[in-house]
Amino acid sequence: MIQYLDEKIANYEVCVILPSSYDPTKKYRTIYMHDGGETAKQAVNYIDHLILSGQIEPFIVIGIEPIDRKNDYTPWEAPSLARHASSFEGQAQVYLHTLVSEIKPYIDAHYATNPEPSHTAISGCSLGGLVSLFASYYYPDVFHQYISLSASFWYEDVLRYLQGEKIERQGNIHIKPTVNRQDHQLYLYVGELEGIYKETMQKHMVDYTKKAHLEFIKEGYLEPNLLFASDPEGTHDDLFFSNYFIQSLRWLFGIKNKNETMDY
């Protein structure tokens, strides 16, 4: 039976999802997921089937509910896209520090995890996809797999940051660090219909994602370790997020096709 266990760690509500095959004497991969792990929850029975049928490696989901999403998932302060709405506060570095220094050590101490970076992934959608990528710059020695679904590359100055420009905000300077991507794997997805009806910066969603992909290639990801998927009918919603999350699991943790090139 799949187990859902609720934890309160460092003021964050955390849902730990254990596969039905969970054995506390073994060591499991972990995927740290933003937005409470909602993308995994929507497909949890199918994911469990893939594990039980030997198609993907078993893993533990750690779904972290944001305290303030616009604060936790953004790298620096920026104005809101909507009139009269609060601005983005840009505290991703603080959030990720809490994840790495408090949430992950607690999970590793209380569950049967393999704590090594080679067995530790981070995943998110939209702003959650964005903060997952920033984890690859802030903590490249903690996570080695990144799943970024429809990441908010439209966010003010993110593309400039990825292109190596200096970003100044609130008296702080943000410069993209050089990261050794030799052991990193990145699954990147965007739907081709995302942003087409927007009048804000979100209208650049697809174009900016494709430009970001080129920057990731320049960073040195090995060709087999970087997969960029898209869907010609893809819109910005959970229907596509869950489907491509499954595809990312097949690519990253697939057993039968582990060493084969997969096209989606």
C-alpha positions in Angstrom: 0.0 0.0 0.0 1.2 3.5 -0.9 1.9 5.4 2.3 1.3 9.2 2.8 3.0 10.5 5.8 2.7 14.1 7.0 5.6 15.9 8.6 6.2 19.4 9.9 9.8 20.4 9.3 11.3 23.8 9.8 7.7 25.3 9.6 7.0 23.6 6.3 4.2 21.1 5.8 5.9 18.1 4.1 4.1 15.1 2.6 6.3 12.0 2.3 5.0 9.4 -0.2 6.5 5.9 0.1 6.0 3.4 -2.6 3.9 0.3 -1.8 7.1 -1.8 -2.1 8.9 0.3 0.6 11.3 -1.7 2.6 13.1 0.2 5.5 16.1 -2.0 5.1 16.8 -0.7 1.6 18.0 2.7 0.4 15.8 4.7 -2.0 16.2 7.5 -4.4 14.4 10.7 -3.4 12.7 13.4 -5.3 12.1 16.7 -3.5 9.1 18.4 -5.0 7.7 21.9 -4.6 4.0 22.7 -4.3 3.5 19.8 -2.0 4.3 17.2 -4.7 1.0 17.7 -6.3 2.2 16.6 -9.8 3.3 13.2 -8.3 0.1 12.9 -6.3 -2.1 13.2 -9.4 -0.3 10.2 -10.9 0.7 8.3 -7.8 -1.0 5.0 -8.7 0.5 4.9 -12.1 3.9 5.7 -10.7 3.5 2.9 -8.3 2.6 0.6 -11.1 5.7 1.6 -13.0 7.8 0.7 -9.9 6.0 -2.6 -9.2 6.2 -3.7 -12.8 10.0 -3.0 -12.9 9.8 -0.2 -15.4 11.4 2.5 -13.2 13.5 2.4 -10.0 11.6 2.9 -6.8 11.8 6.3 -5.1 10.4 8.4 -2.3 8.6 11.7 -3.0 9.1 14.5 -0.5 6.4 17.1 -1.3 7.0 20.5 0.3 4.1 23.0 0.6 5.3 26.5 0.2 4.8 29.0 3.0 4.6 31.9 0.5 5.0 30.6 -3.1 5.8 34.0 -4.6 8.5 34.4 -2.0 9.9 30.9 -1.8 10.3 30.2 -5.5 11.7 33.4 -6.8 15.4 34.3 -7.0 15.1 38.1 -6.5 12.5 40.8 -6.0 10.3 41.7 -9.0 7.0 43.5 -9.5 3.8 41.5 -9.8 2.4 40.7 -13.2 -1.1 41.6 -12.0 -2.3 45.1 -10.9 -2.8 45.4 -7.2 -1.2 42.1 -6.4 1.8 41.7 -4.1 5.3 41.7 -5.6 7.5 38.7 -5.9 9.9 38.8 -2.9 12.8 36.7 -4.1 13.7 34.5 -1.2 14.5 31.3 -3.2 18.0 31.1 -1.7 16.6 31.1 1.8 14.0 28.5 1.0 16.5 26.2 -0.7 18.9 26.6 2.2 16.1 25.4 4.5 15.4 22.5 2.2 19.1 21.4 2.1 20.1 22.2 5.7 16.9 21.1 7.6 14.3 19.3 5.5 16.7 16.9 3.7 18.7 15.9 6.8 15.5 15.1 8.6 14.2 13.0 5.8 17.5 11.1 5.5 17.5 10.5 9.3 13.9 9.2 9.4 13.4 7.3 6.1 15.3 4.7 4.1 17.0 7.1 1.7 20.3 7.0 -0.2 21.4 10.5 0.7 24.0 10.7 -2.1 23.6 13.4 -4.7 23.5 10.7 -7.4 20.3 9.5 -5.8 18.7 12.9 -5.1 16.5 14.8 -7.5 14.5 18.0 -7.3 11.4 18.8 -9.3 8.8 21.5 -9.9 6.4 23.1 -12.3 6.1 26.8 -13.3 7.8 28.8 -10.5 8.6 25.5 -8.9 10.4 24.5 -12.1 12.4 27.8 -11.9 13.5 27.3 -8.3 14.5 23.7 -9.1 16.9 25.1 -11.7 18.3 27.6 -9.2 19.0 24.7 -6.9 21.3 23.5 -9.5 23.4 26.7 -9.1 23.1 27.0 -5.3 23.5 23.3 -4.4 25.0 21.4 -7.3 26.6 18.9 -4.9 23.3 18.1 -3.2 21.1 17.3 -6.3 22.2 15.6 -9.4 18.8 15.3 -11.2 16.6 18.2 -12.1 13.1 18.0 -13.4 11.9 21.4 -14.6 8.4 21.5 -16.1 7.2 24.7 -17.8 9.6 26.7 -15.7 8.9 30.5 -15.4 11.8 31.7 -17.6 9.7 34.8 -18.2 10.6 35.9 -14.7 12.3 39.3 -14.8 16.0 39.0 -15.7 16.2 35.2 -15.4 17.1 34.8 -19.0 19.8 37.5 -18.7 21.1 35.6 -15.6 21.3 32.4 -17.5 23.1 34.1 -20.3 25.8 35.2 -17.8 24.8 38.8 -17.2 25.2 40.4 -13.8 21.8 41.0 -12.1 21.6 43.7 -9.3 18.6 43.6 -6.9 18.1 45.1 -3.5 21.8 45.9 -3.2 22.7 42.3 -4.0 24.5 41.1 -7.1 23.5 37.8 -8.8 26.0 36.1 -11.2 25.5 32.6 -12.5 28.3 30.4 -11.1 30.2 27.9 -13.2 29.0 24.5 -12.3 30.5 21.1 -13.3 27.6 19.4 -15.1 29.5 16.2 -15.7 27.2 14.2 -13.3 24.0 16.3 -13.7 20.9 15.3 -15.5 18.2 17.8 -16.6 14.8 17.1 -17.9 13.3 20.3 -19.4 9.7 20.6 -20.7 7.5 23.3 -22.1 4.1 23.2 -23.9 4.1 25.1 -27.2 0.8 26.8 -26.4 2.0 28.3 -23.1 1.7 32.1 -22.9 0.1 32.6 -26.3 -2.9 34.4 -24.8 -0.9 36.4 -22.3 -0.1 40.1 -22.5 2.5 40.1 -19.8 6.0 38.8 -19.8 4.5 35.3 -19.8 3.9 35.6 -23.5 7.6 34.9 -23.9 7.3 31.5 -22.1 8.2 29.2 -25.0 10.8 31.4 -26.7 12.6 32.0 -23.4 12.5 28.3 -22.5 14.2 27.5 -25.8 16.8 30.1 -25.3 17.4 28.8 -21.8 17.9 25.3 -23.2 20.7 26.6 -25.4 22.4 28.1 -22.3 22.2 24.7 -20.5 23.9 23.1 -23.5 26.7 25.7 -23.1 27.0 24.9 -19.4 28.3 21.5 -20.3 25.6 19.0 -19.7 26.5 15.8 -21.5 24.3 15.1 -24.5 22.7 12.0 -22.9 22.0 13.9 -19.7 19.9 16.8 -21.1 16.5 16.1 -22.5 14.3 19.0 -23.8 10.7 17.9 -24.4 7.8 19.9 -25.8 4.2 19.3 -26.7 2.5 21.1 -29.7 -0.8 21.1 -27.8 0.7 21.8 -24.4 -0.9 24.4 -22.2 0.2 25.6 -18.7 -1.7 23.1 -16.5 -1.6 19.9 -14.5 -2.8 17.8 -17.3 0.5 18.2 -19.1 2.7 18.6 -16.0 1.7 15.1 -14.7 2.1 13.5 -18.1 5.6 14.9 -18.7 6.6 14.2 -15.1 5.9 10.5 -15.9 8.1 10.9 -19.0 10.9 12.4 -17.0 10.8 9.4 -14.6 11.0 7.0 -17.4 14.0 8.9 -18.8 15.8 9.4 -15.5 14.9 6.2 -13.6 13.8 3.8 -16.3 15.2 0.3 -15.9 14.5 -1.4 -19.2 15.5 1.5 -21.4 18.1 3.1 -19.1 20.8 3.2 -21.8 18.6 3.9 -24.8 17.8 7.2 -26.3 14.1 8.0 -25.8 12.1 10.4 -27.9 8.9 12.1 -26.7 
